[in-house]
Amino acid sequence: MDRIQSNRLAWFSGVFVLLLLKMMLLRLFIFDEVLWGRLLADAVSLLALMSFLELIVPTRRKPVVYWVFNLIVSVILFASAIYHVYFGSIPTYTALSGLGQVHQVRGSISTLIEPLHFVFFADVVVMAVMWIVNRVRSRKRTDYGFRMKSYGYSGSRERKPGWKLGMAAVLILGFVLSGWIIRKDWGIENELVRAEHMGFVNYQVAAVLKNSQENRALAAGNLQDTTRKVEELKESYPYRDGKNAKDKPEYFASGRGKNLIVVQMESLQNFPIHQSLDGQVLTPVMNSLAEEGLYFPYVYQQIGQGNTSDAEFMSNTSIYPLGSVAMSTGFGNRELPSLPKLLGGEGYVSNTFHVNDVSFWDRSKMYPALGFDHYYDKPSYTNDHFNEFGASDEEMYRVGLEKFMNLHRENKLFYGQFVSVSSHSPFSVPDSFSKIKIPEGLKGTQLGNYLNSVNYSDYALGRLIESLKQNGLWDDTVLVVYGDHFGINPNDTDASLITSTLGVPYHDQVSRFNIPLLVRIPGMEKGLTVEQTGGQLDILPTVANIMGVSLKEENFTAFGNDLLNIDRNVVGMRYYLPTGSFFNNEVMFVPGDGFDDGTAVSLKTLEPVTDISRYRDDYDYILKLMKLSDEYVKLLPKRAP
């Protein structure tokens, strides 16, 4: 082998080894270990990519292209490691659609980054320093700081056909082996396991192929047929015991003729409810709502990539988020069956309130698609500079009340949705807004900041309730409060700290995904705790029942259920947990390669459940239901621009 060819090989193999080491590092961050047998998947896909570059890139450009390629891959792997810290999942190419939102939540993201994450760029930094040193030593060099001729990339020497043929052979081999790996692990539903088996690059390719396959199948689909399949599948599940069936649903129309206010509380988990910190009650307002109205302590988040916007989408549509795209971005152009449209048929005017810009997560598309008559975003509020989003919850409620009073004077019923952000991570509450004293040992910690922000959000909610009472609206309003998603990240706060601080049992998954649902109905004489397991998909059917809207009569396809009128339930979750995960009346189940190697945890005791055999039907059912939900929303017609 001559010197030129050996230098080519040195460049190729050097960059290959560096990137393979970085993929090993990503495996350590995500899977906590490197299974050497799985590295083949990373190696063959990387060989295919690099041999392709070797064949198409001009000789003189190769050093620059290789290091730019190295930098791009490093950035992607770095971002993927941080993404996993927050979401607990592996990003696919579709996650790029959310990059435009990063600057809006930079405070939340910065807390996830650890010094070790920057190891991905160690070689890049070293090479940059070397380049600068070389430039300083000899300003006459014009070859980017590298002696091209010494590395065989002068361009004056033609590449030997043998090298080119060798790279073509490597490309074909890498392509064939990658295809075999993708095909072998294609049927794994669990995204984490699939990515571990396939490797990062092959996992991205599989995502593209899977999306293409689904789109081809949808082209031959029919919305009416899908709706019929949903009805048949739901009828096959024993949501109700026949012996307990009633002619009239419980609480049906108990809120008919009343206004409806729904408050989606940012990062609100269930564990602070009814708890105190050093004698200071954390959520006195929500505690009162739980005691006076309906309290659902076993409701769980089901959001996907859109986070808060997905929660809004679900509570207003009862459709599963896909997980591969924020629903506001992917389906804001569809005719969405929704709660605002159902209530619009009853004469309600629907308004939604959010202190951020309406373009955030494409809400400017989603709100019209959902049928809201008006939305009030950032320009509608006086900015009291509560956090990076702008105005406080108190200011949002103040503006909302003004709009409600205008409608009330016109004798119009209203549905008002509030999307709070004062308890958004990193949970920074200005001293002038803080209502409790955080113990010294918790100051500056995620838990201390979180409890402080939840307490303030509860206080602001109380101010809204007082204003409704003072203006004569309280007795004419159904109030619904629920959490959009978890706030405590297990990477920053150990479960034992929560237990020792508040004296409550806490599980890193079950408790983290557990959100409260509270419903206050005017005229209720006594509160009721409903221990039925549910999810955010169940909010619309439950609220519709209370407001006297029959989904059956409206031919409304809901993938959730009325929690007041079922005896058992199962709700699926993906994205923060792998596809196939679910909560039923007894456990949280998370699959492995499939069902048989999955794990279950009791919702009541938070202890592992070893016998999972009786949950197989729920697993099969929820996979079918989620796939039908995906099919249904993709078949909805596009709305006129």
C-alpha positions as CSV (number, residue, x, y, z in Angstrom):
1,M,0.0,0.0,0.0
2,D,1.5,3.4,-1.0
3,R,1.8,6.4,1.2
4,I,-1.2,8.2,-0.4
5,Q,-3.5,5.3,0.1
6,S,-2.3,4.6,3.6
7,N,-3.1,8.3,4.5
8,R,-6.5,8.0,3.0
9,L,-7.1,4.9,5.2
10,A,-5.7,6.8,8.2
11,W,-8.2,9.7,7.7
12,F,-11.1,7.3,7.1
13,S,-10.4,5.0,10.0
14,G,-9.5,7.9,12.3
15,V,-12.8,9.7,11.9
16,F,-14.7,6.4,11.9
17,V,-13.2,5.4,15.3
18,L,-13.9,8.8,16.8
19,L,-17.6,8.7,15.8
20,L,-17.9,5.1,16.9
21,L,-16.6,6.1,20.3
22,K,-19.1,8.9,20.5
23,M,-21.9,6.4,19.6
24,M,-20.7,4.2,22.5
25,L,-20.8,7.3,24.7
26,L,-24.4,7.9,23.7
27,R,-25.3,4.3,24.6
28,L,-23.8,4.9,28.0
29,F,-25.9,8.0,28.5
30,I,-29.1,6.4,27.4
31,F,-28.8,2.7,28.3
32,D,-26.2,3.0,31.1
33,E,-24.1,0.3,29.5
34,V,-22.4,-0.6,26.2
35,L,-23.4,-4.1,25.0
36,W,-20.5,-4.9,22.6
37,G,-22.7,-7.1,20.5
38,R,-24.9,-4.1,19.7
39,L,-22.0,-2.0,18.5
40,L,-22.1,-3.8,15.1
41,A,-25.3,-2.0,14.3
42,D,-23.6,1.4,14.9
43,A,-20.5,0.3,13.1
44,V,-22.1,-0.9,9.9
45,S,-24.4,2.2,9.5
46,L,-21.4,4.5,10.2
47,L,-19.3,2.6,7.6
48,A,-22.1,3.1,5.0
49,L,-22.3,6.8,5.7
50,M,-18.6,7.4,5.6
51,S,-17.9,5.3,2.5
52,F,-20.7,7.3,0.7
53,L,-18.9,10.5,1.7
54,E,-15.6,9.0,0.5
55,L,-17.1,8.3,-2.9
56,I,-18.9,11.6,-3.6
57,V,-16.6,14.3,-1.9
58,P,-13.8,15.8,-4.1
59,T,-10.4,14.9,-2.9
60,R,-9.2,18.3,-1.9
61,R,-12.4,18.9,0.2
62,K,-12.2,15.7,2.1
63,P,-10.4,16.8,5.3
64,V,-12.8,19.7,5.8
65,V,-15.9,17.6,4.9
66,Y,-14.8,14.9,7.4
67,W,-14.5,17.3,10.3
68,V,-17.7,19.1,9.4
69,F,-19.4,15.7,9.3
70,N,-17.8,14.9,12.7
71,L,-19.0,18.2,14.1
72,I,-22.6,17.7,12.8
73,V,-22.8,14.1,14.2
74,S,-21.4,15.3,17.5
75,V,-24.1,18.0,17.8
76,I,-26.8,15.5,17.0
77,L,-25.5,13.0,19.6
78,F,-25.1,15.7,22.2
79,A,-28.7,16.9,21.6
80,S,-30.0,13.4,21.7
81,A,-28.3,12.7,25.1
82,I,-29.9,15.8,26.6
83,Y,-33.2,15.0,24.9
84,H,-33.3,11.6,26.6
85,V,-32.6,13.2,30.0
86,Y,-35.9,15.1,29.7
87,F,-38.1,13.0,27.6
88,G,-36.8,9.5,28.4
89,S,-37.0,8.6,24.7
90,I,-34.8,8.7,21.6
91,P,-35.4,11.6,19.2
92,T,-36.1,10.8,15.6
93,Y,-35.7,13.1,12.6
94,T,-39.3,14.4,13.3
95,A,-38.0,16.0,16.5
96,L,-36.3,18.6,14.3
97,S,-39.7,20.2,13.9
98,G,-39.6,21.4,17.5
99,L,-36.2,23.1,17.3
100,G,-37.8,26.4,16.7
101,Q,-39.3,26.3,20.2
102,V,-36.0,25.7,22.0
103,H,-35.3,29.4,22.7
104,Q,-38.7,29.7,24.4
105,V,-37.7,27.0,27.0
106,R,-33.9,27.6,27.2
107,G,-34.1,28.0,31.0
108,S,-35.6,24.5,31.3
109,I,-33.1,22.9,28.9
110,S,-30.0,24.5,30.5
111,T,-30.7,22.7,33.7
112,L,-30.5,19.3,32.0
113,I,-27.0,19.8,30.6
114,E,-24.1,18.3,32.5
115,P,-20.3,18.8,32.0
116,L,-19.9,15.2,30.9
117,H,-22.2,15.9,27.9
118,F,-19.5,18.1,26.3
119,V,-17.2,15.1,25.9
120,F,-18.8,14.7,22.5
121,F,-16.9,17.8,21.4
122,A,-13.5,17.0,23.0
123,D,-11.8,16.1,19.7
124,V,-13.4,19.1,17.9
125,V,-11.9,21.4,20.5
126,V,-8.5,19.8,20.1
127,M,-8.5,20.1,16.4
128,A,-9.7,23.7,16.5
129,V,-6.8,24.6,18.8
130,M,-4.4,22.8,16.5
131,W,-5.8,24.7,13.5
132,I,-5.4,28.0,15.2
133,V,-1.8,27.2,16.2
134,N,-0.9,26.2,12.7
135,R,-2.4,29.4,11.3
136,V,-0.4,31.5,13.7
137,R,2.8,29.6,12.9
138,S,2.4,30.0,9.1
139,R,0.0,32.5,7.7
140,K,1.1,31.5,4.2
141,R,-0.8,28.2,4.5
142,T,-4.1,28.2,2.6
143,D,-5.0,24.6,3.1
144,Y,-7.1,25.1,6.4
145,G,-4.1,24.3,8.5
146,F,-3.4,20.8,7.1
147,R,-0.6,19.8,4.8
148,M,-2.8,18.3,2.1
149,K,0.0,16.8,0.1
150,S,1.5,15.1,3.1
151,Y,-1.8,13.4,3.6
152,G,-2.3,12.4,0.0
153,Y,-5.1,14.9,-0.7
154,S,-3.3,17.4,-2.9
155,G,-5.6,16.8,-5.8
156,S,-2.6,16.5,-8.2
157,R,-2.6,12.7,-7.7
158,E,-5.5,10.7,-8.9
159,R,-7.2,8.2,-6.7
160,K,-6.5,4.6,-7.5
161,P,-9.5,2.6,-8.9
162,G,-8.8,0.0,-6.2
163,W,-9.6,2.5,-3.4
164,K,-12.8,3.6,-5.1
165,L,-13.9,0.0,-5.6
166,G,-13.1,-0.8,-2.0
167,M,-15.3,2.1,-0.7
168,A,-18.1,1.0,-3.0
169,A,-17.9,-2.5,-1.5
170,V,-17.9,-1.1,2.0
171,L,-21.0,1.0,1.1
172,I,-22.9,-2.0,-0.3
173,L,-21.9,-4.2,2.7
174,G,-22.9,-1.5,5.2
175,F,-26.2,-1.0,3.4
176,V,-27.0,-4.7,3.3
177,L,-26.1,-5.3,6.9
178,S,-28.0,-2.2,8.1
179,G,-31.1,-3.4,6.1
180,W,-30.8,-6.8,7.8
181,I,-30.6,-5.3,11.3
182,I,-33.6,-3.0,10.6
183,R,-35.7,-5.9,9.2
184,K,-34.8,-8.2,12.1
185,D,-35.9,-5.7,14.8
186,W,-38.7,-4.1,12.9
187,G,-41.5,-5.6,15.0
188,I,-40.3,-4.2,18.4
189,E,-42.8,-1.6,19.6
190,N,-40.7,-0.4,22.5
191,E,-38.7,2.5,21.0
192,L,-35.9,2.3,23.5
193,V,-35.3,-1.4,22.9
194,R,-35.6,-0.9,19.1
195,A,-33.0,1.9,19.2
196,E,-30.7,-0.2,21.3
197,H,-30.9,-3.1,18.9
198,M,-30.8,-1.1,15.7
199,G,-28.3,1.5,16.6
200,F,-28.9,5.3,16.4
201,V,-28.5,5.7,12.6
202,N,-30.5,2.6,11.7
203,Y,-33.2,3.7,14.1
204,Q,-33.6,7.0,12.2
205,V,-33.8,5.1,8.9
206,A,-36.4,2.8,10.3
207,A,-38.5,5.8,11.5
208,V,-38.5,7.2,7.9
209,L,-39.4,3.8,6.5
210,K,-42.2,3.3,9.1
211,N,-43.7,6.7,8.4
212,S,-43.6,6.0,4.6
213,Q,-45.3,2.7,5.1
214,E,-48.0,4.2,7.3
215,N,-48.7,6.9,4.8
216,R,-49.1,4.4,2.0
217,A,-51.6,2.4,4.1
218,L,-53.5,5.6,4.9
219,A,-53.9,6.4,1.2
220,A,-56.2,3.4,0.9
221,G,-57.9,4.2,4.2
222,N,-61.4,5.5,5.0
223,L,-62.4,7.6,8.0
224,Q,-65.8,5.9,8.3
225,D,-64.2,2.5,8.4
226,T,-61.7,3.5,11.0
227,T,-64.5,5.0,13.1
228,R,-66.4,1.8,12.9
229,K,-63.3,-0.2,14.0
230,V,-62.8,2.1,17.0
231,E,-66.4,1.5,18.1
232,E,-66.1,-2.2,17.7
233,L,-62.8,-2.3,19.6
234,K,-64.0,-0.2,22.5
235,E,-67.2,-2.3,22.7
236,S,-65.0,-5.4,23.2
237,Y,-63.3,-4.0,26.4
238,P,-65.2,-4.4,29.7
239,Y,-65.2,-0.8,30.8
240,R,-68.4,-1.5,32.7
241,D,-69.8,-4.4,34.6
242,G,-73.1,-5.3,33.2
243,K,-74.7,-5.6,36.6
244,N,-73.8,-2.0,37.4
245,A,-75.0,-0.4,34.2
246,K,-77.5,2.4,34.6
247,D,-80.0,3.9,32.1
248,K,-78.8,7.5,33.0
249,P,-75.1,8.2,33.4
250,E,-73.9,9.4,36.8
251,Y,-73.6,13.2,37.0
252,F,-75.0,13.6,33.5
253,A,-76.0,17.3,32.9
254,S,-75.2,18.3,36.4
255,G,-73.4,21.3,34.9
256,R,-75.8,21.9,32.1
257,G,-76.5,25.6,31.5
258,K,-73.4,26.6,33.5
259,N,-70.2,28.2,32.2
260,L,-67.1,26.1,32.0
261,I,-63.6,27.1,33.0
262,V,-60.8,24.6,32.4
263,V,-57.4,25.4,34.0
264,Q,-54.4,23.4,32.7
265,M,-51.8,23.8,35.4
266,E,-48.2,23.7,34.3
267,S,-46.0,20.8,35.6
268,L,-48.6,20.0,38.3
269,Q,-48.1,16.5,39.7
270,N,-50.5,14.9,42.2
271,F,-48.1,14.4,45.1
272,P,-48.2,18.1,46.5
273,I,-52.0,17.9,47.0
274,H,-52.9,17.7,50.7
275,Q,-49.3,18.1,51.7
276,S,-47.5,20.6,53.9
277,L,-43.9,21.9,54.1
278,D,-42.7,22.9,57.5
279,G,-46.4,23.5,58.6
280,Q,-47.2,25.5,55.4
281,V,-50.0,24.0,53.4
282,L,-48.8,23.7,49.8
283,T,-52.0,23.7,47.8
284,P,-54.8,25.0,50.1
285,V,-57.0,26.1,47.1
286,M,-56.8,22.7,45.3
287,N,-57.3,20.9,48.6
288,S,-60.6,22.7,49.0
289,L,-61.6,21.9,45.5
290,A,-60.9,18.2,46.2
291,E,-63.0,18.3,49.3
292,E,-65.9,20.2,47.8
293,G,-66.0,18.6,44.3
294,L,-64.7,15.6,42.4
295,Y,-61.1,14.6,42.9
296,F,-59.4,12.0,40.7
297,P,-56.1,11.0,42.3
298,Y,-55.2,8.3,39.7
299,V,-55.0,10.2,36.5
300,Y,-51.8,10.1,34.4
301,Q,-50.2,12.2,31.7
302,Q,-50.3,10.9,28.1
303,I,-48.5,13.7,26.3
304,G,-46.1,13.3,23.4
305,Q,-43.5,15.5,21.8
306,G,-45.7,18.6,22.1
307,N,-45.7,18.5,25.9
308,T,-48.1,21.3,27.1
309,S,-49.7,21.8,23.7
310,D,-50.3,18.0,23.5
311,A,-52.1,18.2,26.8
312,E,-54.3,21.0,25.5
313,F,-54.9,18.9,22.3
314,M,-55.9,15.8,24.2
315,S,-58.2,17.5,26.8
316,N,-60.1,19.1,23.9
317,T,-60.2,16.1,21.4
318,S,-59.8,12.8,23.3
319,I,-57.3,11.7,20.6
320,Y,-53.9,10.1,21.4
321,P,-50.9,12.2,20.4
322,L,-48.7,10.4,17.9
323,G,-45.4,10.9,19.8
324,S,-43.5,11.6,16.6
325,V,-44.7,15.2,16.2
326,A,-46.4,17.9,18.3
327,M,-50.1,17.5,17.5
328,S,-50.4,21.3,17.1
329,T,-47.8,21.3,14.4
330,G,-48.8,18.1,12.7
331,F,-52.5,18.4,12.8
332,G,-53.3,22.1,13.2
333,N,-54.5,22.0,9.6
334,R,-57.2,19.4,10.2
335,E,-60.9,19.6,11.0
336,L,-60.6,18.4,14.6
337,P,-63.7,17.2,16.5
338,S,-63.4,19.0,19.8
339,L,-64.9,20.2,23.1
340,P,-65.2,23.8,21.8
341,K,-67.2,22.6,18.9
342,L,-69.4,20.4,21.0
343,L,-70.2,23.3,23.3
344,G,-70.5,25.7,20.4
345,G,-73.5,23.6,19.4
346,E,-75.0,24.4,22.8
347,G,-74.5,28.2,22.3
348,Y,-71.1,28.6,24.1
349,V,-68.4,31.1,23.2
350,S,-65.0,29.5,23.6
351,N,-61.9,31.5,24.6
352,T,-58.4,30.3,25.4
353,F,-55.7,32.2,27.3
354,H,-51.9,31.7,27.3
355,V,-49.3,34.4,28.3
356,N,-46.8,33.3,25.6
357,D,-46.8,34.1,21.9
358,V,-49.5,32.1,20.1
359,S,-46.9,30.9,17.6
360,F,-45.3,28.9,20.4
361,W,-45.9,25.2,19.4
362,D,-48.0,26.4,16.5
363,R,-51.0,27.3,18.7
364,S,-51.9,29.8,16.0
365,K,-52.9,26.8,13.9
366,M,-54.2,24.6,16.7
367,Y,-56.7,27.0,18.3
368,P,-58.7,27.6,15.1
369,A,-58.6,23.9,14.3
370,L,-60.1,23.2,17.8
371,G,-62.8,25.7,17.2
372,F,-61.9,28.3,19.8
373,D,-63.7,31.6,19.0
374,H,-60.9,33.7,20.4
375,Y,-57.4,33.3,21.8
376,Y,-55.6,35.8,24.0
377,D,-51.8,35.6,23.9
378,K,-48.8,37.7,24.9
379,P,-50.0,41.1,23.7
380,S,-53.2,40.8,25.7
381,Y,-51.4,41.0,29.1
382,T,-49.5,43.6,31.1
383,N,-46.0,42.0,31.5
384,D,-45.2,41.8,35.2
385,H,-42.0,39.8,34.3
386,F,-42.9,36.8,36.3
387,N,-40.6,34.4,34.3
388,E,-39.1,34.0,30.9
389,F,-42.6,33.5,29.4
390,G,-43.8,36.9,30.6
391,A,-46.8,37.6,32.7
392,S,-47.9,35.8,35.9
393,D,-50.9,33.5,36.3
394,E,-52.6,36.3,38.3
395,E,-52.4,38.6,35.3
396,M,-53.7,35.9,32.9
397,Y,-56.7,35.3,35.2
398,R,-57.3,39.0,35.5
399,V,-57.6,39.4,31.7
400,G,-59.7,36.2,31.5
401,L,-62.2,37.5,34.0
402,E,-62.6,40.7,32.0
403,K,-63.5,38.7,28.9
404,F,-65.9,36.5,30.9
405,M,-67.7,39.4,32.4
406,N,-68.2,40.9,29.0
407,L,-69.8,37.7,27.8
408,H,-71.8,37.4,31.0
409,R,-73.3,40.9,30.5
410,E,-74.4,39.8,27.0
411,N,-76.1,36.7,28.6
412,K,-73.7,34.4,26.7
413,L,-72.5,31.1,28.1
414,F,-68.7,30.6,27.9
415,Y,-66.0,28.0,27.9
416,G,-62.7,29.4,29.0
417,Q,-59.4,27.5,28.9
418,F,-56.4,28.8,30.9
419,V,-52.9,27.4,30.2
420,S,-50.8,28.4,33.2
421,V,-47.0,28.9,33.0
422,S,-46.0,30.3,36.4
423,S,-45.0,26.8,37.6
424,H,-42.9,26.1,34.5
425,S,-39.4,24.8,34.9
426,P,-36.9,25.9,36.1
427,F,-39.6,26.9,38.7
428,S,-38.2,30.4,39.4
429,V,-40.6,32.4,41.5
430,P,-39.6,36.1,42.1
431,D,-39.4,36.9,45.8
432,S,-42.2,39.4,45.5
433,F,-44.6,36.7,44.3
434,S,-43.5,33.9,46.7
435,K,-46.0,33.0,49.4
436,I,-44.1,30.4,51.5
437,K,-40.7,30.1,53.1
438,I,-38.5,27.4,51.7
439,P,-36.4,25.6,54.3
440,E,-32.6,26.3,54.0
441,G,-31.9,22.7,53.1
442,L,-34.2,23.0,50.0
443,K,-33.2,26.4,48.8
444,G,-31.8,26.3,45.3
445,T,-32.8,22.7,44.8
446,Q,-35.3,21.6,42.1
447,L,-37.7,20.3,44.7
448,G,-37.6,23.5,46.8
449,N,-38.2,25.6,43.7
450,Y,-40.9,23.3,42.4
451,L,-42.9,23.4,45.6
452,N,-42.6,27.1,45.8
453,S,-43.9,27.5,42.2
454,V,-46.8,25.0,42.8
455,N,-47.8,27.0,45.9
456,Y,-47.8,30.3,44.0
457,S,-49.9,28.7,41.1
458,D,-52.4,27.5,43.7
459,Y,-52.5,30.9,45.2
460,A,-53.2,32.5,41.8
461,L,-55.9,30.0,41.2
462,G,-57.5,31.1,44.5
463,R,-57.4,34.7,43.3
464,L,-59.4,33.6,40.2
465,I,-62.0,31.8,42.3
466,E,-62.4,34.8,44.6
467,S,-62.9,37.1,41.6
468,L,-65.5,34.7,40.2
469,K,-67.3,34.8,43.5
470,Q,-67.1,38.6,43.8
471,N,-68.5,39.0,40.3
472,G,-71.4,36.6,40.7
473,L,-70.0,33.9,38.4
474,W,-69.0,31.2,40.8
475,D,-72.4,29.6,41.3
476,D,-72.8,29.5,37.5
477,T,-69.5,27.9,36.6
478,V,-68.1,24.4,36.4
479,L,-64.4,24.5,37.2
480,V,-61.9,21.9,36.0
481,V,-58.3,21.8,37.0
482,Y,-55.6,19.3,35.9
483,G,-51.9,19.0,35.4
484,D,-50.3,19.0,31.9
485,H,-47.3,16.9,32.8
486,F,-44.6,16.1,35.4
487,G,-42.4,18.7,36.9
488,I,-39.8,16.8,38.9
489,N,-37.1,15.2,36.8
490,P,-35.5,12.1,38.5
491,N,-32.1,13.1,37.2
492,D,-32.2,16.2,39.4
493,T,-34.3,15.0,42.4
494,D,-34.1,11.6,44.0
495,A,-37.4,10.0,45.0
496,S,-36.1,9.6,48.6
497,L,-35.8,13.4,49.0
498,I,-39.5,13.8,48.2
499,T,-40.4,11.1,50.6
500,S,-38.2,12.5,53.4
501,T,-39.4,16.0,52.8
502,L,-43.1,15.5,52.6
503,G,-43.5,12.0,54.1
504,V,-45.2,10.6,50.9
505,P,-44.2,7.5,49.0
506,Y,-42.8,8.4,45.6
507,H,-42.0,6.3,42.5
508,D,-39.8,7.8,39.7
509,Q,-42.3,6.7,37.1
510,V,-45.7,6.1,38.6
511,S,-45.6,9.2,40.8
512,R,-43.9,11.4,38.2
513,F,-46.6,10.8,35.6
514,N,-49.5,11.0,38.1
515,I,-51.4,14.3,37.7
516,P,-54.4,15.5,39.6
517,L,-57.9,16.1,38.0
518,L,-60.3,18.3,40.0
519,V,-63.9,19.2,39.0
520,R,-66.1,21.6,41.0
521,I,-69.8,21.5,40.0
522,P,-72.1,24.1,41.4
523,G,-74.7,22.7,43.8
524,M,-72.6,19.6,44.9
525,E,-73.4,19.0,48.5
526,K,-70.5,16.8,49.3
527,G,-67.1,16.1,47.7
528,L,-66.2,12.7,46.2
529,T,-62.8,11.1,45.6
530,V,-63.1,9.0,42.4
531,E,-60.3,6.3,42.5
532,Q,-60.9,5.3,38.9
533,T,-57.6,5.2,36.8
534,G,-57.7,7.7,34.0
535,G,-55.7,9.8,31.6
536,Q,-55.9,13.1,29.8
537,L,-57.9,11.5,27.1
538,D,-60.7,11.0,29.6
539,I,-61.1,14.7,30.4
540,L,-63.3,15.5,27.4
541,P,-65.7,12.5,27.9
542,T,-66.0,13.2,31.6
543,V,-66.6,17.0,31.2
544,A,-69.0,16.4,28.3
545,N,-71.1,14.2,30.5
546,I,-71.2,16.8,33.3
547,M,-72.1,19.5,30.8
548,G,-75.0,17.4,29.5
549,V,-73.5,16.6,26.1
550,S,-74.0,13.0,24.9
551,L,-71.0,11.9,22.8
552,K,-73.1,9.0,21.5
553,E,-75.8,11.3,20.2
554,E,-73.3,13.6,18.7
555,N,-71.5,10.7,16.9
556,F,-68.3,11.9,18.5
557,T,-65.3,9.5,18.4
558,A,-63.5,9.6,21.8
559,F,-60.5,7.5,22.6
560,G,-61.0,8.2,26.3
561,N,-63.9,7.5,28.6
562,D,-66.2,9.2,31.1
563,L,-64.4,8.4,34.4
564,L,-67.7,8.8,36.3
565,N,-69.4,6.0,34.5
566,I,-66.9,3.1,34.1
567,D,-65.8,0.4,36.4
568,R,-62.4,-0.3,34.9
569,N,-60.1,1.5,32.5
570,V,-56.8,1.2,30.6
571,V,-54.9,4.2,29.2
572,G,-52.0,4.0,27.0
573,M,-48.8,6.2,27.1
574,R,-45.9,6.6,24.8
575,Y,-43.0,9.0,24.3
576,Y,-42.1,9.4,28.0
577,L,-42.6,5.7,28.2
578,P,-42.2,3.3,25.3
579,T,-45.2,2.4,23.1
580,G,-47.2,-0.4,24.7
581,S,-47.0,1.1,28.1
582,F,-50.3,1.6,30.0
583,F,-52.0,2.3,33.3
584,N,-55.0,0.2,34.3
585,N,-56.9,-0.1,37.6
586,E,-54.0,-1.9,39.1
587,V,-50.6,-1.3,37.6
588,M,-48.4,0.7,35.4
589,F,-47.0,-1.7,32.7
590,V,-43.9,-1.0,30.6
591,P,-42.9,-3.5,27.9
592,G,-39.5,-4.9,27.1
593,D,-38.9,-6.4,23.7
594,G,-42.6,-7.3,23.9
595,F,-45.1,-8.2,26.6
596,D,-43.4,-11.2,28.1
597,D,-40.3,-9.4,29.3
598,G,-42.2,-6.3,30.5
599,T,-42.5,-4.9,34.0
600,A,-45.4,-3.8,36.2
601,V,-45.7,-1.6,39.3
602,S,-48.7,-1.4,41.5
603,L,-50.4,2.0,41.5
604,K,-51.4,1.7,45.1
605,T,-48.3,0.2,46.8
606,L,-45.7,1.4,44.2
607,E,-44.1,-2.0,44.5
608,P,-43.2,-4.3,41.6
609,V,-45.8,-6.9,40.4
610,T,-44.3,-10.1,39.4
611,D,-47.3,-11.9,37.8
612,I,-48.1,-9.9,34.7
613,S,-49.8,-12.6,32.7
614,R,-53.3,-11.2,33.4
615,Y,-52.4,-7.9,31.8
616,R,-51.7,-9.3,28.3
617,D,-55.2,-8.4,27.0
618,D,-54.8,-4.8,28.2
619,Y,-51.4,-4.7,26.3
620,D,-52.9,-6.0,23.1
621,Y,-55.9,-3.8,23.4
622,I,-54.0,-0.6,24.0
623,L,-51.7,-1.2,21.1
624,K,-54.7,-1.6,18.8
625,L,-56.5,1.4,20.2
626,M,-53.5,3.7,19.8
627,K,-52.9,2.6,16.2
628,L,-56.5,3.3,15.4
629,S,-56.2,6.7,17.0
630,D,-53.2,7.5,14.8
631,E,-55.1,6.3,11.8
632,Y,-58.2,8.3,12.7
633,V,-56.4,11.6,13.2
634,K,-54.4,11.2,10.0
635,L,-57.6,10.6,8.1
636,L,-59.4,13.7,9.3
637,P,-60.0,16.1,6.5
638,K,-57.9,19.2,6.1
639,R,-59.6,22.5,7.0
640,A,-59.9,25.4,4.6
641,P,-57.0,27.9,5.0
